[in-house]
């Protein structure tokens, strides 16, 4: 089957499956489905990314490529004063995210968006993503470049990527558009990266 999670309308038959996990003391409950990334479980990369997020997050947060919603919904649950927007090109994923937000008692804003296309007029304190690696380097690098444009002056991009799927080359690219790029965690074959500060502030 060539049905990919980064397409707008997955053709695979809907087969909802629950997923539960605890994060920073919160018992989180989600519904996942076929045709959406990581059906039935919180994938290792997303877990490592969530665990690497800072102790405090404030302001406007964007979870891009949100899938069934674990990142943005967890952020809103732990930091209820944040304003969380979530986007994905996959309509089934967005429907799940809306349901899962209600299930976990949080309010988030969801938008169908190919990358950051529908968010370019907004400005965020943080953009968080487990990028769709299988969509290709050109697609995810555009997401990173667009994220830089959408960040507030002191905002940061947080992302996770497998070392074997190009973490080193990803860091090199990020350094062409951000002033600072650091590794927050390196475990399980993953790298959690934080990029911040616009390289060309006047560009």
VEXMIRO-52259 format. One record per residue: x, y, z of N, C-alpha, C in turn; residue in one letter. Coordinates in Angstrom, 1 decimal. Layout:
REM VEXMIRO-52259
> npx / npy / npz / capx / capy / capz / cpx / cpy / cpz / resn
> X / Y / Z / X / Y / Z / X / Y / Z / A
...
***
This chain:
REM VEXMIRO-52259
> npx / npy / npz / capx / capy / capz / cpx / cpy / cpz / resn
> 0.8 / -1.2 / 0.0 / 0.0 / 0.0 / 0.0 / 0.9 / 1.2 / 0.0 / X
> 0.6 / 2.2 / -0.9 / 1.4 / 3.4 / -1.0 / 0.7 / 4.6 / -0.3 / X
> -0.3 / 4.3 / 0.5 / -1.0 / 5.4 / 1.3 / -0.1 / 6.0 / 2.3 / X
> 0.2 / 7.3 / 2.1 / 1.2 / 8.0 / 3.0 / 0.5 / 8.9 / 4.0 / X
> 1.1 / 9.0 / 5.2 / 0.5 / 9.8 / 6.2 / 0.6 / 11.3 / 5.9 / X
> 1.4 / 11.7 / 4.9 / 1.5 / 13.2 / 4.6 / 0.7 / 13.5 / 3.4 / X
> -0.3 / 12.7 / 3.0 / -1.2 / 13.1 / 2.0 / -2.5 / 13.6 / 2.6 / X
> -3.3 / 14.4 / 1.8 / -4.5 / 15.0 / 2.3 / -5.6 / 14.1 / 2.7 / X
> -5.8 / 13.1 / 1.9 / -6.9 / 12.2 / 2.1 / -6.4 / 10.7 / 2.1 / X
> -6.0 / 10.1 / 3.2 / -5.6 / 8.7 / 3.2 / -6.7 / 7.8 / 2.7 / X
> -6.3 / 6.9 / 1.8 / -7.3 / 5.9 / 1.3 / -7.4 / 4.7 / 2.1 / X
> -6.6 / 4.5 / 3.0 / -6.7 / 3.3 / 3.9 / -8.0 / 3.3 / 4.7 / X
> -8.5 / 2.1 / 4.9 / -9.8 / 2.0 / 5.7 / -9.5 / 2.5 / 7.1 / X
> -10.4 / 3.3 / 7.6 / -10.3 / 3.8 / 9.0 / -10.5 / 2.7 / 10.0 / X
> -9.5 / 2.6 / 10.9 / -9.5 / 1.5 / 11.9 / -9.0 / 2.1 / 13.2 / X
> -9.8 / 2.9 / 13.9 / -9.3 / 3.6 / 15.1 / -8.8 / 2.7 / 16.2 / X
> -7.7 / 3.2 / 16.8 / -7.1 / 2.4 / 17.9 / -6.7 / 3.4 / 19.0 / X
> -6.9 / 3.1 / 20.2 / -6.6 / 4.0 / 21.3 / -5.1 / 4.0 / 21.7 / X
> -4.7 / 5.1 / 22.3 / -3.3 / 5.2 / 22.7 / -3.3 / 6.0 / 24.0 / X
> -2.6 / 5.5 / 25.1 / -2.5 / 6.2 / 26.3 / -1.1 / 6.2 / 26.8 / X
> -0.7 / 7.3 / 27.4 / 0.6 / 7.4 / 28.0 / 0.6 / 8.5 / 29.0 / X
> 1.6 / 8.5 / 29.9 / 1.8 / 9.6 / 30.9 / 2.9 / 10.5 / 30.5 / X
> 2.7 / 11.8 / 30.6 / 3.8 / 12.7 / 30.3 / 3.8 / 13.9 / 31.3 / X
> 4.9 / 14.0 / 32.0 / 5.0 / 15.1 / 33.0 / 3.9 / 15.1 / 34.0 / X
> 3.4 / 13.9 / 34.4 / 2.4 / 13.8 / 35.4 / 1.0 / 13.8 / 34.9 / X
> 0.8 / 14.0 / 33.6 / -0.5 / 14.0 / 33.0 / -0.8 / 12.6 / 32.3 / X
> -2.0 / 12.1 / 32.6 / -2.5 / 10.9 / 31.9 / -3.2 / 11.3 / 30.6 / X
> -2.6 / 11.0 / 29.5 / -3.0 / 11.4 / 28.2 / -3.7 / 10.3 / 27.5 / X
> -4.9 / 10.6 / 26.8 / -5.6 / 9.5 / 26.1 / -5.9 / 10.0 / 24.7 / X
> -5.6 / 9.2 / 23.7 / -5.8 / 9.6 / 22.3 / -6.4 / 8.5 / 21.5 / X
> -7.0 / 8.9 / 20.4 / -7.5 / 8.0 / 19.4 / -6.6 / 8.1 / 18.2 / X
> -6.0 / 7.0 / 17.7 / -5.2 / 7.1 / 16.5 / -5.9 / 6.3 / 15.4 / X
> -5.3 / 6.3 / 14.2 / -6.0 / 5.6 / 13.1 / -5.0 / 5.2 / 12.0 / X
> -5.5 / 4.4 / 11.1 / -4.7 / 4.0 / 9.9 / -4.6 / 5.3 / 9.0 / X
> -3.5 / 5.4 / 8.3 / -3.3 / 6.5 / 7.4 / -2.8 / 7.7 / 8.1 / X
> -2.5 / 7.6 / 9.4 / -2.0 / 8.7 / 10.1 / -0.7 / 8.2 / 10.8 / X
> 0.3 / 9.1 / 10.9 / 1.6 / 8.6 / 11.5 / 1.5 / 8.0 / 12.9 / X
> 2.1 / 6.9 / 13.0 / 2.3 / 6.2 / 14.3 / 0.9 / 5.8 / 14.9 / X
> 0.2 / 4.9 / 14.2 / -1.0 / 4.4 / 14.6 / -0.8 / 3.5 / 15.9 / X
> -1.6 / 3.8 / 16.9 / -1.6 / 2.9 / 18.1 / -0.6 / 3.1 / 19.1 / X
> 0.4 / 4.0 / 18.9 / 1.4 / 4.2 / 19.9 / 2.0 / 5.6 / 19.7 / X
> 2.6 / 6.1 / 20.8 / 3.4 / 7.3 / 20.7 / 4.8 / 6.8 / 20.2 / X
> 5.2 / 7.3 / 19.1 / 6.5 / 6.9 / 18.5 / 7.6 / 7.4 / 19.3 / X
> 8.8 / 6.7 / 19.2 / 9.9 / 7.0 / 20.1 / 10.4 / 8.5 / 19.9 / X
> 10.5 / 8.9 / 18.6 / 11.0 / 10.2 / 18.3 / 10.1 / 11.3 / 19.0 / X
> 8.8 / 11.2 / 18.9 / 7.9 / 12.2 / 19.5 / 8.1 / 12.2 / 21.0 / X
> 8.2 / 11.0 / 21.6 / 8.4 / 10.9 / 23.1 / 9.7 / 11.6 / 23.5 / X
> 10.8 / 11.4 / 22.8 / 12.0 / 12.0 / 23.1 / 12.0 / 13.5 / 22.9 / X
> 11.3 / 14.0 / 21.9 / 11.1 / 15.4 / 21.7 / 10.3 / 16.0 / 22.8 / X
> 9.2 / 15.4 / 23.2 / 8.4 / 15.9 / 24.3 / 9.2 / 16.0 / 25.6 / X
> 10.0 / 15.0 / 25.8 / 10.7 / 15.0 / 27.1 / 11.9 / 16.0 / 27.1 / X
> 12.3 / 16.4 / 25.9 / 13.4 / 17.4 / 25.8 / 12.9 / 18.8 / 25.8 / X
> 11.6 / 19.1 / 25.8 / 11.1 / 20.4 / 25.8 / 11.5 / 21.1 / 27.1 / X
> 11.6 / 22.5 / 27.1 / 12.0 / 23.2 / 28.2 / 11.0 / 23.1 / 29.4 / X
> 11.5 / 23.5 / 30.6 / 10.6 / 23.4 / 31.7 / 9.5 / 24.4 / 31.6 / X
> 9.7 / 25.5 / 30.9 / 8.6 / 26.5 / 30.8 / 8.4 / 26.9 / 29.3 / X
> 7.2 / 26.9 / 28.9 / 6.8 / 27.4 / 27.6 / 5.7 / 28.4 / 27.7 / X
> 5.7 / 29.5 / 27.0 / 4.7 / 30.5 / 27.1 / 4.4 / 31.0 / 25.7 / X
> 3.2 / 31.7 / 25.6 / 2.9 / 32.4 / 24.4 / 2.2 / 31.6 / 23.3 / X
> 2.6 / 31.8 / 22.1 / 2.0 / 31.2 / 20.9 / 2.8 / 30.1 / 20.4 / X
> 2.3 / 28.9 / 20.3 / 3.0 / 27.7 / 20.0 / 2.3 / 27.1 / 18.7 / X
> 3.2 / 26.6 / 17.8 / 2.7 / 25.9 / 16.6 / 3.3 / 24.5 / 16.6 / X
> 2.4 / 23.5 / 16.5 / 2.7 / 22.1 / 16.3 / 2.4 / 21.8 / 14.8 / X
> 3.5 / 21.7 / 14.0 / 3.2 / 21.5 / 12.6 / 3.5 / 20.1 / 12.2 / X
> 2.7 / 19.5 / 11.3 / 2.7 / 18.1 / 11.0 / 2.3 / 17.3 / 12.3 / X
> 1.1 / 17.8 / 12.8 / 0.7 / 17.4 / 14.1 / 0.2 / 15.9 / 14.2 / X
> -0.1 / 15.3 / 13.1 / -0.6 / 13.9 / 13.2 / -1.9 / 13.9 / 14.0 / X
> -2.0 / 12.9 / 14.9 / -3.2 / 12.8 / 15.8 / -3.1 / 13.6 / 17.0 / X
> -2.0 / 14.4 / 17.1 / -2.0 / 15.5 / 18.1 / -1.2 / 15.4 / 19.4 / X
> -0.3 / 14.5 / 19.5 / 0.3 / 14.3 / 20.9 / 1.2 / 15.5 / 21.3 / X
> 1.9 / 16.2 / 20.4 / 2.8 / 17.3 / 20.8 / 2.0 / 18.5 / 21.3 / X
> 1.2 / 19.0 / 20.4 / 0.4 / 20.2 / 20.8 / -0.5 / 20.1 / 21.9 / X
> -1.2 / 18.9 / 22.0 / -2.2 / 18.7 / 23.1 / -1.4 / 18.5 / 24.4 / X
> -0.3 / 17.8 / 24.4 / 0.5 / 17.7 / 25.6 / 1.0 / 19.1 / 26.1 / X
> 1.5 / 19.9 / 25.1 / 1.9 / 21.3 / 25.5 / 0.8 / 22.1 / 26.1 / X
> -0.4 / 22.0 / 25.5 / -1.5 / 22.8 / 26.1 / -1.9 / 22.3 / 27.4 / X
> -1.8 / 21.0 / 27.6 / -2.2 / 20.4 / 28.9 / -1.3 / 20.8 / 30.0 / X
> 0.0 / 20.8 / 29.7 / 1.0 / 21.1 / 30.7 / 1.2 / 22.6 / 30.9 / X
> 1.0 / 23.4 / 29.9 / 1.1 / 24.9 / 30.0 / -0.2 / 25.5 / 29.5 / X
> -1.2 / 25.4 / 30.3 / -2.6 / 25.8 / 29.8 / -2.7 / 27.3 / 29.4 / X
> -1.8 / 28.1 / 29.8 / -1.8 / 29.5 / 29.4 / -1.3 / 29.8 / 27.9 / X
> -0.7 / 28.7 / 27.4 / -0.2 / 28.9 / 26.0 / -1.3 / 28.9 / 25.0 / X
> -1.1 / 29.5 / 23.9 / -2.1 / 29.5 / 22.8 / -1.5 / 28.5 / 21.7 / X
> -2.1 / 27.4 / 21.5 / -1.6 / 26.3 / 20.6 / -2.3 / 26.2 / 19.3 / X
> -1.6 / 26.3 / 18.2 / -2.1 / 26.1 / 16.9 / -1.5 / 24.8 / 16.4 / X
> -2.3 / 24.0 / 15.6 / -1.8 / 22.7 / 15.1 / -2.2 / 22.6 / 13.7 / X
> -1.3 / 22.1 / 12.9 / -1.5 / 22.0 / 11.4 / -1.0 / 20.7 / 10.9 / X
> -1.7 / 20.2 / 9.9 / -1.3 / 19.0 / 9.1 / -2.0 / 19.0 / 7.8 / X
> -1.4 / 18.4 / 6.8 / -2.0 / 18.3 / 5.5 / -3.0 / 17.2 / 5.4 / X
> -3.0 / 16.3 / 6.4 / -3.8 / 15.1 / 6.5 / -5.1 / 15.4 / 7.2 / X
> -6.2 / 15.3 / 6.5 / -7.5 / 15.7 / 7.0 / -7.9 / 14.7 / 8.1 / X
> -7.6 / 13.4 / 7.9 / -8.0 / 12.4 / 9.0 / -7.2 / 12.7 / 10.2 / X
> -5.9 / 13.1 / 10.1 / -5.1 / 13.5 / 11.3 / -5.8 / 14.7 / 12.0 / X
> -6.2 / 15.7 / 11.3 / -6.8 / 16.9 / 11.9 / -8.1 / 16.6 / 12.6 / X
> -8.9 / 15.7 / 12.0 / -10.1 / 15.3 / 12.7 / -9.8 / 14.6 / 14.0 / X
> -8.8 / 13.7 / 14.0 / -8.3 / 13.0 / 15.2 / -7.8 / 14.0 / 16.3 / X
> -7.1 / 15.0 / 15.8 / -6.5 / 16.0 / 16.7 / -7.6 / 16.8 / 17.4 / X
> -8.7 / 17.2 / 16.6 / -9.8 / 17.9 / 17.2 / -10.5 / 17.0 / 18.3 / X
> -10.7 / 15.7 / 18.0 / -11.3 / 14.8 / 18.9 / -10.4 / 14.6 / 20.2 / X
> -9.1 / 14.5 / 19.9 / -8.2 / 14.2 / 21.0 / -8.1 / 15.4 / 22.0 / X
> -8.2 / 16.6 / 21.4 / -8.1 / 17.8 / 22.3 / -9.3 / 17.8 / 23.2 / X
> -10.5 / 17.5 / 22.7 / -11.7 / 17.4 / 23.6 / -11.5 / 16.3 / 24.6 / X
> -11.0 / 15.2 / 24.2 / -10.8 / 14.0 / 25.1 / -9.9 / 14.4 / 26.2 / X
> -8.9 / 15.3 / 26.0 / -7.9 / 15.6 / 27.0 / -8.2 / 17.0 / 27.7 / X
> -9.4 / 17.5 / 27.4 / -9.8 / 18.7 / 28.1 / -9.1 / 20.0 / 27.8 / X
> -8.6 / 20.1 / 26.5 / -7.8 / 21.3 / 26.1 / -8.4 / 21.9 / 24.9 / X
> -8.2 / 23.2 / 24.7 / -8.6 / 23.9 / 23.5 / -7.4 / 24.3 / 22.6 / X
> -7.4 / 23.9 / 21.4 / -6.4 / 24.2 / 20.5 / -7.0 / 24.6 / 19.2 / X
> -6.3 / 25.3 / 18.3 / -6.8 / 25.7 / 17.0 / -6.1 / 24.8 / 15.9 / X
> -7.0 / 24.2 / 15.1 / -6.4 / 23.3 / 14.1 / -6.7 / 23.9 / 12.7 / X
> -5.7 / 23.7 / 11.8 / -5.8 / 24.2 / 10.4 / -5.2 / 23.2 / 9.5 / X
> -5.9 / 22.9 / 8.4 / -5.4 / 22.1 / 7.3 / -4.3 / 22.9 / 6.6 / X
> -3.1 / 22.4 / 6.5 / -2.0 / 23.2 / 6.0 / -0.9 / 22.3 / 5.4 / X
> -0.5 / 22.7 / 4.2 / 0.6 / 22.0 / 3.5 / 1.9 / 22.7 / 4.1 / X
> 2.6 / 22.0 / 5.0 / 3.6 / 22.7 / 5.7 / 3.1 / 23.8 / 6.5 / X
> 3.8 / 25.0 / 6.4 / 3.3 / 26.2 / 7.2 / 2.5 / 27.1 / 6.3 / X
> 2.1 / 26.7 / 5.1 / 1.4 / 27.6 / 4.2 / 0.3 / 28.4 / 4.8 / X
> -0.5 / 27.8 / 5.7 / -1.6 / 28.5 / 6.2 / -1.3 / 29.3 / 7.5 / X
> 0.0 / 29.3 / 7.9 / 0.4 / 30.0 / 9.1 / 1.4 / 31.1 / 8.9 / X
> 1.7 / 31.4 / 7.6 / 2.8 / 32.4 / 7.4 / 2.5 / 33.8 / 7.8 / X
> 1.2 / 34.1 / 8.1 / 0.9 / 35.5 / 8.6 / 1.0 / 35.5 / 10.1 / X
> 1.1 / 34.4 / 10.7 / 1.1 / 34.4 / 12.2 / 2.6 / 34.4 / 12.7 / X
> 2.8 / 34.7 / 14.0 / 4.1 / 34.7 / 14.6 / 4.1 / 33.9 / 15.9 / X
> 5.1 / 33.1 / 16.1 / 5.1 / 32.1 / 17.2 / 6.3 / 32.3 / 18.1 / X
> 6.1 / 31.9 / 19.4 / 7.2 / 31.8 / 20.3 / 7.9 / 30.5 / 20.2 / X
> 7.2 / 29.5 / 19.7 / 7.9 / 28.2 / 19.4 / 7.2 / 27.5 / 18.3 / X
> 7.9 / 26.8 / 17.5 / 7.4 / 25.9 / 16.5 / 8.0 / 24.5 / 16.9 / X
> 7.1 / 23.5 / 17.0 / 7.6 / 22.2 / 17.4 / 7.2 / 21.2 / 16.3 / X
> 8.1 / 20.3 / 15.9 / 7.7 / 19.4 / 14.9 / 8.5 / 18.1 / 15.0 / X
> 7.8 / 17.0 / 14.7 / 8.5 / 15.7 / 14.3 / 8.3 / 15.7 / 12.8 / X
> 9.2 / 16.2 / 12.0 / 8.9 / 16.4 / 10.6 / 8.7 / 15.1 / 9.8 / X
> 7.9 / 15.2 / 8.8 / 7.6 / 14.0 / 7.9 / 8.8 / 13.7 / 7.0 / X
> 9.7 / 13.0 / 7.6 / 11.0 / 12.7 / 6.9 / 10.7 / 12.0 / 5.5 / X
> 9.7 / 11.2 / 5.4 / 9.5 / 10.4 / 4.2 / 8.9 / 11.3 / 3.1 / X
> 8.5 / 12.5 / 3.5 / 8.0 / 13.5 / 2.4 / 9.2 / 14.0 / 1.6 / X
> 10.4 / 13.8 / 2.1 / 11.6 / 14.3 / 1.4 / 12.3 / 15.5 / 2.0 / X
> 13.6 / 15.6 / 1.7 / 14.4 / 16.7 / 2.3 / 13.9 / 18.1 / 1.8 / X
> 13.5 / 18.2 / 0.6 / 13.0 / 19.5 / 0.1 / 11.8 / 20.0 / 0.9 / X
> 10.9 / 19.0 / 1.2 / 9.7 / 19.4 / 1.9 / 10.0 / 19.8 / 3.3 / X
> 10.8 / 19.0 / 4.0 / 11.0 / 19.3 / 5.4 / 11.9 / 20.6 / 5.6 / X
> 12.9 / 20.7 / 4.7 / 13.7 / 21.9 / 4.8 / 12.9 / 23.2 / 4.5 / X
> 11.9 / 23.1 / 3.7 / 11.0 / 24.3 / 3.5 / 10.3 / 24.6 / 4.8 / X
> 9.8 / 23.5 / 5.5 / 9.2 / 23.7 / 6.7 / 10.1 / 24.4 / 7.7 / X
> 11.4 / 24.1 / 7.7 / 12.3 / 24.7 / 8.7 / 12.5 / 26.2 / 8.3 / X
> 12.6 / 26.5 / 7.0 / 12.8 / 27.8 / 6.5 / 11.6 / 28.7 / 6.8 / X
> 10.4 / 28.1 / 6.6 / 9.2 / 28.9 / 6.9 / 9.0 / 29.1 / 8.4 / X
> 9.5 / 28.1 / 9.2 / 9.4 / 28.3 / 10.6 / 10.2 / 29.5 / 11.1 / X
> 11.4 / 29.6 / 10.5 / 12.3 / 30.8 / 10.8 / 11.5 / 32.1 / 10.5 / X
> 10.8 / 32.1 / 9.4 / 10.1 / 33.3 / 9.1 / 8.9 / 33.6 / 10.1 / X
> 8.4 / 32.5 / 10.6 / 7.2 / 32.7 / 11.5 / 7.5 / 32.8 / 13.0 / X
> 8.7 / 32.8 / 13.3 / 9.1 / 32.9 / 14.7 / 9.2 / 34.4 / 15.2 / X
> 8.8 / 34.6 / 16.4 / 9.0 / 35.9 / 17.0 / 10.5 / 36.1 / 17.2 / X
> 10.9 / 37.3 / 17.6 / 12.3 / 37.6 / 17.7 / 13.1 / 36.6 / 18.6 / X
> 12.4 / 36.3 / 19.7 / 13.1 / 35.3 / 20.7 / 12.5 / 33.9 / 20.6 / X
> 11.9 / 33.6 / 19.5 / 11.2 / 32.3 / 19.3 / 12.2 / 31.2 / 18.9 / X
> 11.8 / 30.0 / 19.0 / 12.7 / 28.8 / 18.7 / 12.0 / 27.7 / 18.0 / X
> 12.7 / 27.0 / 17.1 / 12.2 / 25.8 / 16.5 / 12.7 / 24.6 / 17.2 / X
> 11.9 / 23.7 / 17.6 / 12.2 / 22.4 / 18.2 / 11.9 / 21.3 / 17.3 / X
> 12.8 / 20.4 / 17.0 / 12.5 / 19.3 / 16.1 / 13.3 / 18.0 / 16.5 / X
> 12.8 / 16.9 / 16.1 / 13.5 / 15.6 / 16.3 / 13.7 / 15.0 / 15.0 / X
> 14.9 / 14.3 / 14.9 / 15.3 / 13.7 / 13.6 / 16.2 / 12.5 / 14.0 / X
> 16.1 / 11.4 / 13.3 / 17.0 / 10.3 / 13.5 / 18.4 / 10.6 / 12.9 / X
> 19.4 / 10.2 / 13.6 / 20.7 / 10.4 / 13.2 / 20.9 / 9.8 / 11.8 / X
> 20.4 / 8.6 / 11.6 / 20.6 / 7.9 / 10.3 / 19.7 / 8.4 / 9.2 / X
> 18.8 / 9.3 / 9.5 / 18.0 / 10.0 / 8.5 / 18.4 / 11.4 / 8.2 / X
> 19.6 / 11.7 / 8.6 / 20.2 / 13.0 / 8.1 / 20.3 / 14.1 / 9.2 / X
> 20.4 / 13.7 / 10.4 / 20.5 / 14.7 / 11.5 / 21.7 / 15.7 / 11.3 / X
> 22.8 / 15.2 / 10.9 / 24.0 / 16.0 / 10.7 / 23.8 / 17.0 / 9.6 / X
> 23.3 / 16.5 / 8.4 / 23.1 / 17.5 / 7.3 / 21.9 / 18.4 / 7.6 / X
> 21.0 / 18.0 / 8.4 / 19.9 / 18.9 / 8.9 / 20.4 / 20.0 / 9.7 / X
> 21.4 / 19.7 / 10.6 / 22.0 / 20.7 / 11.5 / 22.7 / 21.7 / 10.6 / X
> 23.4 / 21.2 / 9.6 / 24.2 / 22.1 / 8.7 / 23.2 / 23.1 / 8.0 / X
> 22.1 / 22.6 / 7.5 / 21.1 / 23.4 / 6.9 / 20.6 / 24.4 / 7.8 / X
> 20.2 / 24.0 / 9.0 / 19.6 / 24.9 / 10.0 / 20.5 / 26.1 / 10.3 / X
> 21.8 / 25.8 / 10.3 / 22.8 / 26.8 / 10.6 / 22.9 / 27.9 / 9.5 / X
> 22.3 / 27.6 / 8.4 / 22.3 / 28.6 / 7.3 / 21.2 / 29.6 / 7.5 / X
> 20.2 / 29.2 / 8.3 / 19.0 / 30.1 / 8.5 / 18.8 / 30.6 / 9.9 / X
> 19.5 / 29.9 / 10.9 / 19.4 / 30.3 / 12.3 / 20.7 / 30.7 / 12.8 / X
> 20.8 / 31.6 / 13.7 / 22.0 / 32.0 / 14.4 / 22.6 / 31.0 / 15.3 / X
> 21.7 / 30.2 / 16.0 / 22.1 / 29.2 / 16.9 / 21.4 / 27.9 / 16.7 / X
> 22.1 / 26.8 / 16.7 / 21.5 / 25.5 / 16.6 / 22.2 / 24.6 / 17.6 / X
> 21.4 / 24.0 / 18.5 / 22.0 / 23.2 / 19.5 / 21.2 / 21.8 / 19.6 / X
> 21.9 / 20.9 / 20.2 / 21.3 / 19.5 / 20.5 / 20.8 / 19.5 / 21.9 / X
> 19.5 / 19.3 / 22.1 / 18.9 / 19.2 / 23.4 / 19.0 / 17.8 / 24.0 / X
> 19.0 / 16.8 / 23.1 / 19.0 / 15.4 / 23.5 / 19.5 / 14.6 / 22.4 / X
> 20.2 / 13.5 / 22.7 / 20.7 / 12.5 / 21.8 / 20.5 / 11.2 / 22.4 / X
> 19.5 / 10.5 / 22.1 / 19.2 / 9.2 / 22.6 / 18.4 / 8.4 / 21.7 / X
> 18.5 / 7.0 / 21.8 / 17.7 / 6.2 / 20.9 / 17.9 / 6.3 / 19.4 / X
> 19.1 / 6.9 / 19.0 / 19.3 / 7.1 / 17.6 / 18.7 / 8.4 / 17.1 / X
> 18.1 / 9.2 / 18.0 / 17.5 / 10.5 / 17.6 / 18.3 / 11.7 / 18.1 / X
> 18.1 / 12.8 / 17.4 / 18.6 / 14.1 / 17.9 / 17.4 / 15.0 / 18.1 / X
> 17.4 / 15.7 / 19.2 / 16.4 / 16.8 / 19.4 / 17.2 / 18.1 / 19.2 / X
> 16.8 / 18.9 / 18.3 / 17.5 / 20.1 / 18.0 / 16.6 / 21.3 / 18.3 / X
> 17.3 / 22.4 / 18.8 / 16.7 / 23.7 / 19.0 / 17.4 / 24.7 / 18.2 / X
> 16.7 / 25.4 / 17.3 / 17.3 / 26.4 / 16.5 / 16.6 / 27.7 / 16.8 / X
> 17.4 / 28.8 / 16.9 / 16.8 / 30.1 / 17.2 / 17.7 / 31.2 / 16.8 / X
> 17.1 / 32.4 / 16.7 / 17.9 / 33.6 / 16.3 / 18.0 / 33.6 / 14.8 / X
> 17.4 / 34.6 / 14.1 / 17.4 / 34.7 / 12.7 / 18.8 / 35.0 / 12.2 / X
> 19.3 / 34.2 / 11.3 / 20.7 / 34.4 / 10.8 / 20.8 / 35.8 / 10.1 / X
> 19.8 / 36.1 / 9.3 / 19.8 / 37.4 / 8.5 / 18.6 / 38.2 / 9.0 / X
> 18.8 / 38.9 / 10.1 / 17.7 / 39.6 / 10.7 / 17.1 / 40.6 / 9.8 / X
> 17.9 / 41.2 / 8.9 / 17.3 / 42.2 / 8.0 / 16.8 / 41.7 / 6.7 / X
> 17.0 / 40.4 / 6.5 / 16.6 / 39.8 / 5.2 / 15.1 / 39.6 / 5.1 / X
***
